């Protein structure tokens, strides 16, 4: 495999559980996934230039 593969969501969930309120966890997870998608898309676009 070549390049970035994204976040390790087991670790992400563990950190979210440690540092966030229970009612905010799902929203936070969705926001992190959205940021990750944008980052990976931007990196992919840079590679094609």
mmCIF entry with sequence, helices, sheets and N, C-alpha, C, O atoms, coordinates in Angstrom:
data_MODEL
# 
_entry.id   MODEL 
# 
_entity.id                         1 
_entity.type                       polymer 
_entity.pdbx_number_of_molecules   1 
# 
_entity_poly.entity_id                      1 
_entity_poly.type                           'polypeptide(L)' 
_entity_poly.nstd_linkage                   no 
_entity_poly.nstd_monomer                   no 
_entity_poly.pdbx_seq_one_letter_code       
;(UNK)(UNK)(UNK)(UNK)(UNK)(UNK)(UNK)(UNK)(UNK)(UNK)(UNK)(UNK)(UNK)(UNK)(UNK)(UNK)
(UNK)(UNK)(UNK)(UNK)(UNK)(UNK)(UNK)(UNK)(UNK)(UNK)(UNK)(UNK)(UNK)(UNK)(UNK)(UNK)
(UNK)(UNK)(UNK)(UNK)(UNK)(UNK)(UNK)(UNK)(UNK)(UNK)(UNK)(UNK)(UNK)(UNK)(UNK)(UNK)
(UNK)
;
_entity_poly.pdbx_seq_one_letter_code_can   XXXXXXXXXXXXXXXXXXXXXXXXXXXXXXXXXXXXXXXXXXXXXXXXX 
_entity_poly.pdbx_strand_id                 A 
# 
loop_
_entity_poly_seq.entity_id 
_entity_poly_seq.num 
_entity_poly_seq.mon_id 
_entity_poly_seq.hetero 
1 1  UNK n 
1 2  UNK n 
1 3  UNK n 
1 4  UNK n 
1 5  UNK n 
1 6  UNK n 
1 7  UNK n 
1 8  UNK n 
1 9  UNK n 
1 10 UNK n 
1 11 UNK n 
1 12 UNK n 
1 13 UNK n 
1 14 UNK n 
1 15 UNK n 
1 16 UNK n 
1 17 UNK n 
1 18 UNK n 
1 19 UNK n 
1 20 UNK n 
1 21 UNK n 
1 22 UNK n 
1 23 UNK n 
1 24 UNK n 
1 25 UNK n 
1 26 UNK n 
1 27 UNK n 
1 28 UNK n 
1 29 UNK n 
1 30 UNK n 
1 31 UNK n 
1 32 UNK n 
1 33 UNK n 
1 34 UNK n 
1 35 UNK n 
1 36 UNK n 
1 37 UNK n 
1 38 UNK n 
1 39 UNK n 
1 40 UNK n 
1 41 UNK n 
1 42 UNK n 
1 43 UNK n 
1 44 UNK n 
1 45 UNK n 
1 46 UNK n 
1 47 UNK n 
1 48 UNK n 
1 49 UNK n 
# 
_struct_asym.id          A 
_struct_asym.entity_id   1 
# 
loop_
_struct_conf.conf_type_id 
_struct_conf.id 
_struct_conf.pdbx_PDB_helix_id 
_struct_conf.beg_label_comp_id 
_struct_conf.beg_label_asym_id 
_struct_conf.beg_label_seq_id 
_struct_conf.pdbx_beg_PDB_ins_code 
_struct_conf.end_label_comp_id 
_struct_conf.end_label_asym_id 
_struct_conf.end_label_seq_id 
_struct_conf.pdbx_end_PDB_ins_code 
_struct_conf.beg_auth_comp_id 
_struct_conf.beg_auth_asym_id 
_struct_conf.beg_auth_seq_id 
_struct_conf.end_auth_comp_id 
_struct_conf.end_auth_asym_id 
_struct_conf.end_auth_seq_id 
_struct_conf.pdbx_PDB_helix_class 
_struct_conf.details 
_struct_conf.pdbx_PDB_helix_length 
HELX_P HELX_P1 AA1 UNK A 9  ? UNK A 19 ? UNK A 9  UNK A 19 1 ? 11 
HELX_P HELX_P2 AA2 UNK A 22 ? UNK A 24 ? UNK A 22 UNK A 24 5 ? 3  
HELX_P HELX_P3 AA3 UNK A 25 ? UNK A 48 ? UNK A 25 UNK A 48 1 ? 24 
# 
_struct_conf_type.id          HELX_P 
_struct_conf_type.criteria    ? 
_struct_conf_type.reference   ? 
# 
loop_
_atom_site.group_PDB 
_atom_site.id 
_atom_site.type_symbol 
_atom_site.label_atom_id 
_atom_site.label_alt_id 
_atom_site.label_comp_id 
_atom_site.label_asym_id 
_atom_site.label_entity_id 
_atom_site.label_seq_id 
_atom_site.pdbx_PDB_ins_code 
_atom_site.Cartn_x 
_atom_site.Cartn_y 
_atom_site.Cartn_z 
_atom_site.occupancy 
_atom_site.B_iso_or_equiv 
_atom_site.pdbx_formal_charge 
_atom_site.auth_seq_id 
_atom_site.auth_comp_id 
_atom_site.auth_asym_id 
_atom_site.auth_atom_id 
_atom_site.pdbx_PDB_model_num 
ATOM 1   N N  . UNK A 1 1  ? 0.841   -1.179 0.000   1.00 0.00 ? 1  UNK A N  1 
ATOM 2   C CA . UNK A 1 1  ? 0.000   0.000  0.000   1.00 0.00 ? 1  UNK A CA 1 
ATOM 3   C C  . UNK A 1 1  ? 0.884   1.239  0.000   1.00 0.00 ? 1  UNK A C  1 
ATOM 4   O O  . UNK A 1 1  ? 1.971   1.254  0.579   1.00 0.00 ? 1  UNK A O  1 
ATOM 5   N N  . UNK A 1 2  ? 0.395   2.265  -0.657  1.00 0.00 ? 2  UNK A N  1 
ATOM 6   C CA . UNK A 1 2  ? 1.158   3.493  -0.775  1.00 0.00 ? 2  UNK A CA 1 
ATOM 7   C C  . UNK A 1 2  ? 0.319   4.668  -0.284  1.00 0.00 ? 2  UNK A C  1 
ATOM 8   O O  . UNK A 1 2  ? -0.835  4.818  -0.684  1.00 0.00 ? 2  UNK A O  1 
ATOM 9   N N  . UNK A 1 3  ? 0.883   5.485  0.563   1.00 0.00 ? 3  UNK A N  1 
ATOM 10  C CA . UNK A 1 3  ? 0.210   6.704  0.977   1.00 0.00 ? 3  UNK A CA 1 
ATOM 11  C C  . UNK A 1 3  ? -0.543  6.579  2.283   1.00 0.00 ? 3  UNK A C  1 
ATOM 12  O O  . UNK A 1 3  ? -0.430  5.592  3.010   1.00 0.00 ? 3  UNK A O  1 
ATOM 13  N N  . UNK A 1 4  ? -1.313  7.611  2.549   1.00 0.00 ? 4  UNK A N  1 
ATOM 14  C CA . UNK A 1 4  ? -2.076  7.689  3.784   1.00 0.00 ? 4  UNK A CA 1 
ATOM 15  C C  . UNK A 1 4  ? -3.296  6.776  3.741   1.00 0.00 ? 4  UNK A C  1 
ATOM 16  O O  . UNK A 1 4  ? -3.886  6.557  2.683   1.00 0.00 ? 4  UNK A O  1 
ATOM 17  N N  . UNK A 1 5  ? -3.662  6.253  4.892   1.00 0.00 ? 5  UNK A N  1 
ATOM 18  C CA . UNK A 1 5  ? -4.831  5.381  4.957   1.00 0.00 ? 5  UNK A CA 1 
ATOM 19  C C  . UNK A 1 5  ? -5.932  5.922  5.846   1.00 0.00 ? 5  UNK A C  1 
ATOM 20  O O  . UNK A 1 5  ? -7.038  5.382  5.830   1.00 0.00 ? 5  UNK A O  1 
ATOM 21  N N  . UNK A 1 6  ? -5.680  6.954  6.614   1.00 0.00 ? 6  UNK A N  1 
ATOM 22  C CA . UNK A 1 6  ? -6.699  7.526  7.478   1.00 0.00 ? 6  UNK A CA 1 
ATOM 23  C C  . UNK A 1 6  ? -6.449  7.213  8.945   1.00 0.00 ? 6  UNK A C  1 
ATOM 24  O O  . UNK A 1 6  ? -5.424  6.644  9.322   1.00 0.00 ? 6  UNK A O  1 
ATOM 25  N N  . UNK A 1 7  ? -7.409  7.598  9.745   1.00 0.00 ? 7  UNK A N  1 
ATOM 26  C CA . UNK A 1 7  ? -7.290  7.468  11.196  1.00 0.00 ? 7  UNK A CA 1 
ATOM 27  C C  . UNK A 1 7  ? -7.557  6.049  11.677  1.00 0.00 ? 7  UNK A C  1 
ATOM 28  O O  . UNK A 1 7  ? -8.240  5.267  11.017  1.00 0.00 ? 7  UNK A O  1 
ATOM 29  N N  . UNK A 1 8  ? -7.005  5.740  12.834  1.00 0.00 ? 8  UNK A N  1 
ATOM 30  C CA . UNK A 1 8  ? -7.307  4.501  13.529  1.00 0.00 ? 8  UNK A CA 1 
ATOM 31  C C  . UNK A 1 8  ? -8.501  4.799  14.430  1.00 0.00 ? 8  UNK A C  1 
ATOM 32  O O  . UNK A 1 8  ? -8.345  5.395  15.495  1.00 0.00 ? 8  UNK A O  1 
ATOM 33  N N  . UNK A 1 9  ? -9.689  4.386  14.006  1.00 0.00 ? 9  UNK A N  1 
ATOM 34  C CA . UNK A 1 9  ? -10.910 4.775  14.714  1.00 0.00 ? 9  UNK A CA 1 
ATOM 35  C C  . UNK A 1 9  ? -11.058 4.117  16.077  1.00 0.00 ? 9  UNK A C  1 
ATOM 36  O O  . UNK A 1 9  ? -11.806 4.632  16.908  1.00 0.00 ? 9  UNK A O  1 
ATOM 37  N N  . UNK A 1 10 ? -10.395 3.025  16.344  1.00 0.00 ? 10 UNK A N  1 
ATOM 38  C CA . UNK A 1 10 ? -10.403 2.463  17.692  1.00 0.00 ? 10 UNK A CA 1 
ATOM 39  C C  . UNK A 1 10 ? -9.765  3.444  18.662  1.00 0.00 ? 10 UNK A C  1 
ATOM 40  O O  . UNK A 1 10 ? -10.262 3.650  19.769  1.00 0.00 ? 10 UNK A O  1 
ATOM 41  N N  . UNK A 1 11 ? -8.670  4.041  18.242  1.00 0.00 ? 11 UNK A N  1 
ATOM 42  C CA . UNK A 1 11 ? -7.993  5.033  19.073  1.00 0.00 ? 11 UNK A CA 1 
ATOM 43  C C  . UNK A 1 11 ? -8.806  6.316  19.186  1.00 0.00 ? 11 UNK A C  1 
ATOM 44  O O  . UNK A 1 11 ? -8.898  6.903  20.264  1.00 0.00 ? 11 UNK A O  1 
ATOM 45  N N  . UNK A 1 12 ? -9.385  6.744  18.095  1.00 0.00 ? 12 UNK A N  1 
ATOM 46  C CA . UNK A 1 12 ? -10.204 7.957  18.103  1.00 0.00 ? 12 UNK A CA 1 
ATOM 47  C C  . UNK A 1 12 ? -11.359 7.804  19.095  1.00 0.00 ? 12 UNK A C  1 
ATOM 48  O O  . UNK A 1 12 ? -11.613 8.704  19.896  1.00 0.00 ? 12 UNK A O  1 
ATOM 49  N N  . UNK A 1 13 ? -12.046 6.686  19.043  1.00 0.00 ? 13 UNK A N  1 
ATOM 50  C CA . UNK A 1 13 ? -13.177 6.446  19.932  1.00 0.00 ? 13 UNK A CA 1 
ATOM 51  C C  . UNK A 1 13 ? -12.728 6.406  21.385  1.00 0.00 ? 13 UNK A C  1 
ATOM 52  O O  . UNK A 1 13 ? -13.421 6.933  22.256  1.00 0.00 ? 13 UNK A O  1 
ATOM 53  N N  . UNK A 1 14 ? -11.586 5.795  21.664  1.00 0.00 ? 14 UNK A N  1 
ATOM 54  C CA . UNK A 1 14 ? -11.070 5.740  23.032  1.00 0.00 ? 14 UNK A CA 1 
ATOM 55  C C  . UNK A 1 14 ? -10.805 7.141  23.574  1.00 0.00 ? 14 UNK A C  1 
ATOM 56  O O  . UNK A 1 14 ? -11.137 7.435  24.722  1.00 0.00 ? 14 UNK A O  1 
ATOM 57  N N  . UNK A 1 15 ? -10.214 7.999  22.765  1.00 0.00 ? 15 UNK A N  1 
ATOM 58  C CA . UNK A 1 15 ? -9.930  9.371  23.201  1.00 0.00 ? 15 UNK A CA 1 
ATOM 59  C C  . UNK A 1 15 ? -11.222 10.151 23.385  1.00 0.00 ? 15 UNK A C  1 
ATOM 60  O O  . UNK A 1 15 ? -11.362 10.897 24.355  1.00 0.00 ? 15 UNK A O  1 
ATOM 61  N N  . UNK A 1 16 ? -12.165 9.990  22.469  1.00 0.00 ? 16 UNK A N  1 
ATOM 62  C CA . UNK A 1 16 ? -13.459 10.665 22.607  1.00 0.00 ? 16 UNK A CA 1 
ATOM 63  C C  . UNK A 1 16 ? -14.138 10.257 23.906  1.00 0.00 ? 16 UNK A C  1 
ATOM 64  O O  . UNK A 1 16 ? -14.691 11.102 24.610  1.00 0.00 ? 16 UNK A O  1 
ATOM 65  N N  . UNK A 1 17 ? -14.099 8.979  24.226  1.00 0.00 ? 17 UNK A N  1 
ATOM 66  C CA . UNK A 1 17 ? -14.728 8.501  25.457  1.00 0.00 ? 17 UNK A CA 1 
ATOM 67  C C  . UNK A 1 17 ? -14.059 9.089  26.697  1.00 0.00 ? 17 UNK A C  1 
ATOM 68  O O  . UNK A 1 17 ? -14.728 9.343  27.698  1.00 0.00 ? 17 UNK A O  1 
ATOM 69  N N  . UNK A 1 18 ? -12.754 9.305  26.638  1.00 0.00 ? 18 UNK A N  1 
ATOM 70  C CA . UNK A 1 18 ? -12.035 9.875  27.774  1.00 0.00 ? 18 UNK A CA 1 
ATOM 71  C C  . UNK A 1 18 ? -12.328 11.351 27.997  1.00 0.00 ? 18 UNK A C  1 
ATOM 72  O O  . UNK A 1 18 ? -12.423 11.801 29.139  1.00 0.00 ? 18 UNK A O  1 
ATOM 73  N N  . UNK A 1 19 ? -12.469 12.102 26.916  1.00 0.00 ? 19 UNK A N  1 
ATOM 74  C CA . UNK A 1 19 ? -12.467 13.554 27.031  1.00 0.00 ? 19 UNK A CA 1 
ATOM 75  C C  . UNK A 1 19 ? -13.769 14.262 26.677  1.00 0.00 ? 19 UNK A C  1 
ATOM 76  O O  . UNK A 1 19 ? -13.804 15.492 26.711  1.00 0.00 ? 19 UNK A O  1 
ATOM 77  N N  . UNK A 1 20 ? -14.829 13.558 26.344  1.00 0.00 ? 20 UNK A N  1 
ATOM 78  C CA . UNK A 1 20 ? -16.050 14.257 25.960  1.00 0.00 ? 20 UNK A CA 1 
ATOM 79  C C  . UNK A 1 20 ? -17.248 13.763 26.755  1.00 0.00 ? 20 UNK A C  1 
ATOM 80  O O  . UNK A 1 20 ? -17.233 12.679 27.337  1.00 0.00 ? 20 UNK A O  1 
ATOM 81  N N  . UNK A 1 21 ? -18.278 14.585 26.760  1.00 0.00 ? 21 UNK A N  1 
ATOM 82  C CA . UNK A 1 21 ? -19.529 14.207 27.408  1.00 0.00 ? 21 UNK A CA 1 
ATOM 83  C C  . UNK A 1 21 ? -20.227 13.168 26.561  1.00 0.00 ? 21 UNK A C  1 
ATOM 84  O O  . UNK A 1 21 ? -20.124 13.189 25.334  1.00 0.00 ? 21 UNK A O  1 
ATOM 85  N N  . UNK A 1 22 ? -20.926 12.272 27.196  1.00 0.00 ? 22 UNK A N  1 
ATOM 86  C CA . UNK A 1 22 ? -21.545 11.156 26.482  1.00 0.00 ? 22 UNK A CA 1 
ATOM 87  C C  . UNK A 1 22 ? -22.484 11.641 25.370  1.00 0.00 ? 22 UNK A C  1 
ATOM 88  O O  . UNK A 1 22 ? -22.500 11.056 24.287  1.00 0.00 ? 22 UNK A O  1 
ATOM 89  N N  . UNK A 1 23 ? -23.250 12.677 25.614  1.00 0.00 ? 23 UNK A N  1 
ATOM 90  C CA . UNK A 1 23 ? -24.224 13.131 24.618  1.00 0.00 ? 23 UNK A CA 1 
ATOM 91  C C  . UNK A 1 23 ? -23.566 13.749 23.383  1.00 0.00 ? 23 UNK A C  1 
ATOM 92  O O  . UNK A 1 23 ? -24.204 13.863 22.336  1.00 0.00 ? 23 UNK A O  1 
ATOM 93  N N  . UNK A 1 24 ? -22.289 14.149 23.496  1.00 0.00 ? 24 UNK A N  1 
ATOM 94  C CA . UNK A 1 24 ? -21.591 14.802 22.387  1.00 0.00 ? 24 UNK A CA 1 
ATOM 95  C C  . UNK A 1 24 ? -20.735 13.845 21.560  1.00 0.00 ? 24 UNK A C  1 
ATOM 96  O O  . UNK A 1 24 ? -20.191 14.250 20.533  1.00 0.00 ? 24 UNK A O  1 
ATOM 97  N N  . UNK A 1 25 ? -20.605 12.609 21.972  1.00 0.00 ? 25 UNK A N  1 
ATOM 98  C CA . UNK A 1 25 ? -19.639 11.689 21.355  1.00 0.00 ? 25 UNK A CA 1 
ATOM 99  C C  . UNK A 1 25 ? -19.930 11.393 19.892  1.00 0.00 ? 25 UNK A C  1 
ATOM 100 O O  . UNK A 1 25 ? -19.015 11.437 19.069  1.00 0.00 ? 25 UNK A O  1 
ATOM 101 N N  . UNK A 1 26 ? -21.166 11.096 19.546  1.00 0.00 ? 26 UNK A N  1 
ATOM 102 C CA . UNK A 1 26 ? -21.495 10.757 18.161  1.00 0.00 ? 26 UNK A CA 1 
ATOM 103 C C  . UNK A 1 26 ? -21.278 11.951 17.239  1.00 0.00 ? 26 UNK A C  1 
ATOM 104 O O  . UNK A 1 26 ? -20.747 11.807 16.138  1.00 0.00 ? 26 UNK A O  1 
ATOM 105 N N  . UNK A 1 27 ? -21.691 13.129 17.695  1.00 0.00 ? 27 UNK A N  1 
ATOM 106 C CA . UNK A 1 27 ? -21.480 14.340 16.901  1.00 0.00 ? 27 UNK A CA 1 
ATOM 107 C C  . UNK A 1 27 ? -19.993 14.572 16.672  1.00 0.00 ? 27 UNK A C  1 
ATOM 108 O O  . UNK A 1 27 ? -19.569 14.869 15.555  1.00 0.00 ? 27 UNK A O  1 
ATOM 109 N N  . UNK A 1 28 ? -19.216 14.439 17.717  1.00 0.00 ? 28 UNK A N  1 
ATOM 110 C CA . UNK A 1 28 ? -17.772 14.630 17.605  1.00 0.00 ? 28 UNK A CA 1 
ATOM 111 C C  . UNK A 1 28 ? -17.140 13.621 16.655  1.00 0.00 ? 28 UNK A C  1 
ATOM 112 O O  . UNK A 1 28 ? -16.265 13.978 15.865  1.00 0.00 ? 28 UNK A O  1 
ATOM 113 N N  . UNK A 1 29 ? -17.569 12.381 16.724  1.00 0.00 ? 29 UNK A N  1 
ATOM 114 C CA . UNK A 1 29 ? -17.043 11.353 15.823  1.00 0.00 ? 29 UNK A CA 1 
ATOM 115 C C  . UNK A 1 29 ? -17.356 11.688 14.366  1.00 0.00 ? 29 UNK A C  1 
ATOM 116 O O  . UNK A 1 29 ? -16.503 11.521 13.494  1.00 0.00 ? 29 UNK A O  1 
ATOM 117 N N  . UNK A 1 30 ? -18.565 12.156 14.102  1.00 0.00 ? 30 UNK A N  1 
ATOM 118 C CA . UNK A 1 30 ? -18.937 12.550 12.736  1.00 0.00 ? 30 UNK A CA 1 
ATOM 119 C C  . UNK A 1 30 ? -18.097 13.737 12.256  1.00 0.00 ? 30 UNK A C  1 
ATOM 120 O O  . UNK A 1 30 ? -17.682 13.780 11.098  1.00 0.00 ? 30 UNK A O  1 
ATOM 121 N N  . UNK A 1 31 ? -17.852 14.689 13.141  1.00 0.00 ? 31 UNK A N  1 
ATOM 122 C CA . UNK A 1 31 ? -17.054 15.850 12.759  1.00 0.00 ? 31 UNK A CA 1 
ATOM 123 C C  . UNK A 1 31 ? -15.608 15.459 12.462  1.00 0.00 ? 31 UNK A C  1 
ATOM 124 O O  . UNK A 1 31 ? -15.003 15.970 11.520  1.00 0.00 ? 31 UNK A O  1 
ATOM 125 N N  . UNK A 1 32 ? -15.063 14.561 13.261  1.00 0.00 ? 32 UNK A N  1 
ATOM 126 C CA . UNK A 1 32 ? -13.694 14.091 13.018  1.00 0.00 ? 32 UNK A CA 1 
ATOM 127 C C  . UNK A 1 32 ? -13.609 13.368 11.676  1.00 0.00 ? 32 UNK A C  1 
ATOM 128 O O  . UNK A 1 32 ? -12.651 13.560 10.927  1.00 0.00 ? 32 UNK A O  1 
ATOM 129 N N  . UNK A 1 33 ? -14.602 12.543 11.373  1.00 0.00 ? 33 UNK A N  1 
ATOM 130 C CA . UNK A 1 33 ? -14.622 11.823 10.098  1.00 0.00 ? 33 UNK A CA 1 
ATOM 131 C C  . UNK A 1 33 ? -14.709 12.795 8.920   1.00 0.00 ? 33 UNK A C  1 
ATOM 132 O O  . UNK A 1 33 ? -14.090 12.571 7.880   1.00 0.00 ? 33 UNK A O  1 
ATOM 133 N N  . UNK A 1 34 ? -15.471 13.863 9.083   1.00 0.00 ? 34 UNK A N  1 
ATOM 134 C CA . UNK A 1 34 ? -15.597 14.863 8.022   1.00 0.00 ? 34 UNK A CA 1 
ATOM 135 C C  . UNK A 1 34 ? -14.267 15.585 7.784   1.00 0.00 ? 34 UNK A C  1 
ATOM 136 O O  . UNK A 1 34 ? -13.875 15.808 6.639   1.00 0.00 ? 34 UNK A O  1 
ATOM 137 N N  . UNK A 1 35 ? -13.582 15.945 8.860   1.00 0.00 ? 35 UNK A N  1 
ATOM 138 C CA . UNK A 1 35 ? -12.272 16.584 8.731   1.00 0.00 ? 35 UNK A CA 1 
ATOM 139 C C  . UNK A 1 35 ? -11.286 15.629 8.064   1.00 0.00 ? 35 UNK A C  1 
ATOM 140 O O  . UNK A 1 35 ? -10.505 16.034 7.202   1.00 0.00 ? 35 UNK A O  1 
ATOM 141 N N  . UNK A 1 36 ? -11.324 14.369 8.463   1.00 0.00 ? 36 UNK A N  1 
ATOM 142 C CA . UNK A 1 36 ? -10.434 13.368 7.871   1.00 0.00 ? 36 UNK A CA 1 
ATOM 143 C C  . UNK A 1 36 ? -10.676 13.234 6.364   1.00 0.00 ? 36 UNK A C  1 
ATOM 144 O O  . UNK A 1 36 ? -9.725  13.206 5.583   1.00 0.00 ? 36 UNK A O  1 
ATOM 145 N N  . UNK A 1 37 ? -11.941 13.152 5.958   1.00 0.00 ? 37 UNK A N  1 
ATOM 146 C CA . UNK A 1 37 ? -12.254 13.051 4.526   1.00 0.00 ? 37 UNK A CA 1 
ATOM 147 C C  . UNK A 1 37 ? -11.716 14.243 3.752   1.00 0.00 ? 37 UNK A C  1 
ATOM 148 O O  . UNK A 1 37 ? -11.152 14.085 2.669   1.00 0.00 ? 37 UNK A O  1 
ATOM 149 N N  . UNK A 1 38 ? -11.893 15.448 4.313   1.00 0.00 ? 38 UNK A N  1 
ATOM 150 C CA . UNK A 1 38 ? -11.388 16.650 3.653   1.00 0.00 ? 38 UNK A CA 1 
ATOM 151 C C  . UNK A 1 38 ? -9.875  16.637 3.536   1.00 0.00 ? 38 UNK A C  1 
ATOM 152 O O  . UNK A 1 38 ? -9.329  17.007 2.497   1.00 0.00 ? 38 UNK A O  1 
ATOM 153 N N  . UNK A 1 39 ? -9.195  16.218 4.587   1.00 0.00 ? 39 UNK A N  1 
ATOM 154 C CA . UNK A 1 39 ? -7.740  16.144 4.572   1.00 0.00 ? 39 UNK A CA 1 
ATOM 155 C C  . UNK A 1 39 ? -7.253  15.149 3.525   1.00 0.00 ? 39 UNK A C  1 
ATOM 156 O O  . UNK A 1 39 ? -6.374  15.462 2.723   1.00 0.00 ? 39 UNK A O  1 
ATOM 157 N N  . UNK A 1 40 ? -7.831  13.944 3.538   1.00 0.00 ? 40 UNK A N  1 
ATOM 158 C CA . UNK A 1 40 ? -7.399  12.923 2.581   1.00 0.00 ? 40 UNK A CA 1 
ATOM 159 C C  . UNK A 1 40 ? -7.696  13.348 1.144   1.00 0.00 ? 40 UNK A C  1 
ATOM 160 O O  . UNK A 1 40 ? -6.915  13.062 0.236   1.00 0.00 ? 40 UNK A O  1 
ATOM 161 N N  . UNK A 1 41 ? -8.818  14.028 0.939   1.00 0.00 ? 41 UNK A N  1 
ATOM 162 C CA . UNK A 1 41 ? -9.158  14.530 -0.400  1.00 0.00 ? 41 UNK A CA 1 
ATOM 163 C C  . UNK A 1 41 ? -8.124  15.574 -0.846  1.00 0.00 ? 41 UNK A C  1 
ATOM 164 O O  . UNK A 1 41 ? -7.674  15.544 -1.991  1.00 0.00 ? 41 UNK A O  1 
ATOM 165 N N  . UNK A 1 42 ? -7.748  16.490 0.044   1.00 0.00 ? 42 UNK A N  1 
ATOM 166 C CA . UNK A 1 42 ? -6.777  17.522 -0.295  1.00 0.00 ? 42 UNK A CA 1 
ATOM 167 C C  . UNK A 1 42 ? -5.416  16.917 -0.622  1.00 0.00 ? 42 UNK A C  1 
ATOM 168 O O  . UNK A 1 42 ? -4.764  17.337 -1.578  1.00 0.00 ? 42 UNK A O  1 
ATOM 169 N N  . UNK A 1 43 ? -4.991  15.948 0.156   1.00 0.00 ? 43 UNK A N  1 
ATOM 170 C CA . UNK A 1 43 ? -3.701  15.279 -0.102  1.00 0.00 ? 43 UNK A CA 1 
ATOM 171 C C  . UNK A 1 43 ? -3.750  14.568 -1.456  1.00 0.00 ? 43 UNK A C  1 
ATOM 172 O O  . UNK A 1 43 ? -2.790  14.620 -2.224  1.00 0.00 ? 43 UNK A O  1 
ATOM 173 N N  . UNK A 1 44 ? -4.859  13.914 -1.739  1.00 0.00 ? 44 UNK A N  1 
ATOM 174 C CA . UNK A 1 44 ? -5.012  13.208 -3.015  1.00 0.00 ? 44 UNK A CA 1 
ATOM 175 C C  . UNK A 1 44 ? -4.948  14.173 -4.185  1.00 0.00 ? 44 UNK A C  1 
ATOM 176 O O  . UNK A 1 44 ? -4.332  13.871 -5.207  1.00 0.00 ? 44 UNK A O  1 
ATOM 177 N N  . UNK A 1 45 ? -5.579  15.328 -4.046  1.00 0.00 ? 45 UNK A N  1 
ATOM 178 C CA . UNK A 1 45 ? -5.565  16.336 -5.116  1.00 0.00 ? 45 UNK A CA 1 
ATOM 179 C C  . UNK A 1 45 ? -4.167  16.887 -5.339  1.00 0.00 ? 45 UNK A C  1 
ATOM 180 O O  . UNK A 1 45 ? -3.770  17.150 -6.474  1.00 0.00 ? 45 UNK A O  1 
ATOM 181 N N  . UNK A 1 46 ? -3.418  17.061 -4.249  1.00 0.00 ? 46 UNK A N  1 
ATOM 182 C CA . UNK A 1 46 ? -2.036  17.558 -4.384  1.00 0.00 ? 46 UNK A CA 1 
ATOM 183 C C  . UNK A 1 46 ? -1.151  16.562 -5.121  1.00 0.00 ? 46 UNK A C  1 
ATOM 184 O O  . UNK A 1 46 ? -0.274  16.953 -5.892  1.00 0.00 ? 46 UNK A O  1 
ATOM 185 N N  . UNK A 1 47 ? -1.382  15.272 -4.882  1.00 0.00 ? 47 UNK A N  1 
ATOM 186 C CA . UNK A 1 47 ? -0.578  14.250 -5.544  1.00 0.00 ? 47 UNK A CA 1 
ATOM 187 C C  . UNK A 1 47 ? -0.831  14.189 -7.042  1.00 0.00 ? 47 UNK A C  1 
ATOM 188 O O  . UNK A 1 47 ? 0.058   13.815 -7.807  1.00 0.00 ? 47 UNK A O  1 
ATOM 189 N N  . UNK A 1 48 ? -2.047  14.555 -7.471  1.00 0.00 ? 48 UNK A N  1 
ATOM 190 C CA . UNK A 1 48 ? -2.371  14.473 -8.893  1.00 0.00 ? 48 UNK A CA 1 
ATOM 191 C C  . UNK A 1 48 ? -1.868  15.683 -9.670  1.00 0.00 ? 48 UNK A C  1 
ATOM 192 O O  . UNK A 1 48 ? -1.908  15.685 -10.901 1.00 0.00 ? 48 UNK A O  1 
ATOM 193 N N  . UNK A 1 49 ? -1.398  16.703 -8.975  1.00 0.00 ? 49 UNK A N  1 
ATOM 194 C CA . UNK A 1 49 ? -0.883  17.899 -9.664  1.00 0.00 ? 49 UNK A CA 1 
ATOM 195 C C  . UNK A 1 49 ? 0.528   17.728 -10.138 1.00 0.00 ? 49 UNK A C  1 
ATOM 196 O O  . UNK A 1 49 ? 1.095   18.644 -10.732 1.00 0.00 ? 49 UNK A O  1 
# 
